[in-house]
Amino acid sequence: MAPKRPRDDDAAESVHKKHKKGFQVGPANLPDGIHKRKVQKIKKDLIHKAKLKKEYAKIKSQEQPVSLQSVYERVAAANAGEPAASAEPAPEPTLEPHPDRQKLLEQPSPDPEAAPTPPGRRKRRPRPQPFKREEELARKRREEAEARRKARDEAEKERQRKLAERERFRKAMAKARGGPGGKRKLGRESAVLLEKVKRLVGST
């Protein structure tokens, strides 16, 4: 009798079934040398650490006291009908505040402005001003420019005053020389010259 032909889905399953192989660190086709030894060392270290973790978890689960059961384990035990193993019974939930909180609420609230800074806390630093030096330089430049402008204005006023004085002196001298027949008026001229001499003596 001829052997039974396998079904198509069994054949496809056998083709797609892959064998499980261990994890790899680095490329598989490294030549013998320092790189391959380094990769092997890393793999051994990883395996060793995984084994240690597994053993530690096993020992920890064995030595874990019953009172340190997680909340989820207690809830699961309660749902399953088993009594939750706990060192002390859970307190009844109430709407009353905790005694410590009640004490804090009864104390008068201190004035935040009057309270000194706690010793553990440092005083707040002033905010850093990144362009402080540039602002200082700009302020100095503005002040210098203002001083130069004032000096220039003063010099301009003095020049205008001197020009006006000179013009007045010129007009006065022209009047003093404008007598009949082009003769000088000595009275007027002497007054103008006396004023000029006084000004020259006063300036020295």
C-alpha angles and dihedrals in degrees: 000000000000119000116261114262112241119243119257096242091051089052092048090048092052091049094050095042108107126199115240113243132184123269120272130223114202127343118330097222100061115142120237109279145083095316094053092047090050092051091048091050091051090050092050091049092051092050091047093050092048091052091048091051091050093050092046091051090050093050092045093052090050095048097040109118120235092241091063094062113137122252090247092056091050092049091048090049091049091050091049091053096249119129111255109243108233134152095228133017118258114257120249112261112247137176092231115106120246114273092243090051090048090055091050091050092050094052115091112253111248121235106260093211095049095045113097121233111275113254093241092053123080122222116262112265118231113258112269114251107211096193099040095119092048091049090051091051091048091050091051091048091050091050092048091048090049091050091049091049091051091048090049091050091049091049090048091050091049091049091049090049091051091048091050090048092049091048091050090049091049092051092047091051090048090053091048091055094046098086126134111300092007093294120151122251099226095191094057094039093050092052091051093046092047090053090050092050091049091051092049092047091046092051092052 
